[in-house]
Amino acid sequence: MKSFIKFILLFLLIFNFFNVYAQTRPDALAEYRIGNYERSVQICRDEIALNANNLESHVVICWSLIRLNRFEEALTYARAGRVIHRFDVRITQILGEIHYYLGMNNEALQYFQEYASNAPEGQRIDQVYYFMGEIYIRQGRFRHADIALSTAVHWMPNNAAWWVRLGFTRENAADLTGAIEAYDRALALNPQLSDAQRGIDRIRQTMAQ
């Protein structure tokens, strides 16, 4: 009986230790969510040092490094994450975003298209289509940009800035009616968006000629 009691007490002691540890150990994702990106990076580095195959740490450190505009460093961790799990869509999206910011448009498009194919309703599908639209704008492919940005605002209809970009795209594709509709939607969401109002003024001036 005494041995059983000792066993129970030892079990409770160990359980309590791990419970306290779980509650007090650093949480990289929590730090990322409140904007402590440097702290998140350090926590992830420590976790990766302990376990180089920790995919979650690779994902969170990439998110934090992107926020810090440290794209080359993020690329190193993203490539390592890709080796750990070839088809993790978070890593795929991260690679697309990094290449976008590095100006590597074709490579970014490939990753974004892969994400859209593998996760058509993924958590970051709206951002993926937004970035695709911006790349097509860079390339002067405004019809493609229209399709991508229309899809982006389908997933995030309350993003006024994206509606402005859609209006700009349609304006450059000579779809003036569609451009006004997009600019109007942007102003309905945020009446202070001067870019949208200037876009409408330009179009009306063009149509009046």
C-alpha positions in Angstrom: 0.0 0.0 0.0 2.8 2.4 0.9 4.5 1.6 -2.4 1.4 2.4 -4.3 1.0 5.7 -2.4 4.6 6.6 -3.2 4.0 5.7 -6.9 1.0 8.0 -7.0 2.9 10.9 -5.3 5.8 10.5 -7.7 3.4 10.4 -10.7 1.7 13.6 -9.5 5.1 15.3 -8.9 6.3 14.5 -12.4 2.9 15.4 -14.0 2.9 18.8 -12.1 6.5 19.4 -13.3 5.7 18.9 -16.9 2.5 20.9 -16.6 4.3 23.9 -15.1 7.0 23.6 -17.8 4.4 23.5 -20.6 2.8 26.7 -19.2 6.1 28.6 -18.7 8.2 27.6 -21.7 8.6 30.3 -24.4 6.0 30.2 -27.1 7.3 31.5 -30.4 3.9 31.6 -32.1 2.4 33.6 -29.2 5.3 36.1 -29.5 4.8 36.4 -33.2 1.1 37.1 -32.8 1.7 40.0 -30.5 4.4 41.5 -32.8 7.5 40.4 -30.8 9.2 39.1 -33.9 12.8 39.2 -32.7 11.8 37.2 -29.6 10.0 34.8 -31.8 13.0 34.3 -33.9 15.3 33.6 -30.9 12.8 31.1 -29.5 12.6 29.3 -32.8 16.4 29.2 -33.2 16.7 27.6 -29.8 14.0 25.0 -30.7 15.7 24.2 -34.0 19.1 23.8 -32.2 17.4 21.2 -30.1 15.6 19.5 -33.0 16.6 20.4 -36.5 13.5 18.7 -37.9 11.0 20.8 -35.9 8.8 22.0 -38.8 6.7 24.3 -36.7 9.7 26.3 -35.6 10.8 26.7 -39.2 7.4 28.0 -40.2 7.1 30.5 -37.3 10.7 31.8 -37.7 10.0 32.4 -41.4 6.9 34.3 -40.6 8.8 36.5 -38.1 11.8 37.1 -40.4 9.5 38.2 -43.2 7.9 40.7 -40.8 11.4 41.9 -40.1 12.2 42.2 -43.8 15.0 39.7 -43.4 14.1 37.8 -46.6 17.5 36.1 -47.3 17.6 34.7 -43.8 14.0 33.6 -44.1 14.8 31.8 -47.3 17.4 29.6 -45.6 14.9 28.4 -43.0 12.1 28.0 -45.6 14.3 25.8 -47.8 15.2 23.7 -44.7 11.5 23.4 -43.9 10.9 22.3 -47.5 13.4 19.4 -47.0 11.6 18.4 -43.7 8.1 18.4 -45.4 8.0 18.8 -49.2 4.3 19.4 -49.3 3.6 21.6 -46.3 1.5 24.4 -47.8 2.6 26.9 -45.2 6.2 26.5 -46.4 5.1 26.7 -50.0 3.3 30.0 -49.3 6.3 31.3 -47.4 8.6 30.5 -50.3 6.3 32.3 -52.7 6.2 35.4 -50.4 9.9 35.5 -49.9 10.6 35.3 -53.7 8.0 38.0 -54.3 9.8 40.4 -51.9 13.1 39.5 -53.5 11.7 40.5 -56.9 11.9 36.9 -58.2 8.5 37.0 -59.9 8.5 33.7 -61.9 9.7 31.7 -58.9 7.1 33.3 -56.6 4.3 32.6 -59.1 5.3 28.9 -59.2 5.1 28.6 -55.4 1.8 30.5 -55.2 0.3 28.4 -58.0 1.4 25.3 -56.2 -0.3 26.5 -53.0 -3.5 27.3 -54.8 -3.5 23.9 -56.4 -2.8 22.0 -53.1 -4.8 24.2 -50.8 -7.6 25.9 -52.8 -9.3 26.9 -49.5 -6.2 27.2 -47.5 -5.8 29.7 -44.6 -3.7 32.1 -46.7 -5.4 31.6 -50.0 -6.5 35.3 -50.1 -2.9 36.5 -49.7 -1.7 34.1 -52.3 -4.0 35.4 -54.9 -3.2 39.0 -53.9 0.5 38.4 -54.4 -0.2 36.7 -57.7 -2.2 39.8 -58.8 0.7 42.1 -57.8 3.1 40.0 -59.8 0.9 40.1 -62.8 0.7 43.9 -62.5 4.5 44.0 -62.3 4.6 42.1 -65.6 1.9 44.2 -67.3 -0.4 41.2 -67.5 -3.5 43.1 -66.4 -6.1 40.5 -67.4 -4.4 37.9 -65.4 -4.1 40.4 -62.5 -7.8 41.1 -62.7 -8.6 37.4 -62.2 -6.1 37.0 -59.4 -7.2 40.1 -57.5 -10.9 39.4 -58.1 -10.3 36.0 -56.4 -8.4 37.7 -53.5 -11.3 40.1 -52.7 -13.7 37.2 -53.0 -11.9 35.6 -50.1 -11.4 39.0 -48.3 -14.1 41.3 -49.4 -13.5 43.9 -46.7 -10.0 44.7 -47.7 -10.3 48.2 -49.2 -6.7 48.4 -50.3 -7.1 45.3 -52.5 -10.2 46.8 -54.1 -8.1 49.8 -55.1 -5.5 47.5 -56.7 -8.3 45.7 -58.5 -9.6 49.1 -59.8 -6.1 50.0 -60.9 -5.7 46.7 -62.7 -9.0 47.1 -64.5 -8.2 50.7 -65.4 -5.0 49.5 -67.1 -6.9 46.7 -68.9 -9.3 49.3 -70.3 -12.2 47.9 -68.3 -13.3 51.3 -67.1 -16.8 50.3 -65.9 -15.3 47.5 -63.9 -12.6 49.8 -62.6 -15.1 52.3 -61.3 -17.0 49.5 -59.6 -13.9 48.4 -57.8 -12.9 51.9 -56.8 -16.4 52.5 -55.5 -16.3 49.4 -53.4 -13.0 50.6 -51.9 -14.4 54.0 -51.0 -17.5 52.4 -49.5 -15.2 50.5 -47.2 -12.9 53.5 -46.6 -13.9 56.9 -47.8 -10.5 58.3 -47.0 -8.7 56.3 -49.8 -7.5 59.1 -52.1 -6.1 56.7 -54.6 -9.6 55.3 -55.3 -11.1 58.7 -55.7 -8.3 59.8 -58.0 -8.9 56.7 -60.0 -12.5 57.5 -60.5 -11.7 61.1 -61.4 -9.2 59.9 -64.1 -11.7 57.5 -65.6 -14.6 60.0 -65.7 -12.3 62.5 -67.4 -11.3 59.8 -69.9 -14.9 58.8 -70.6 -15.9 62.5 -71.0 -13.4 63.1 -73.8 
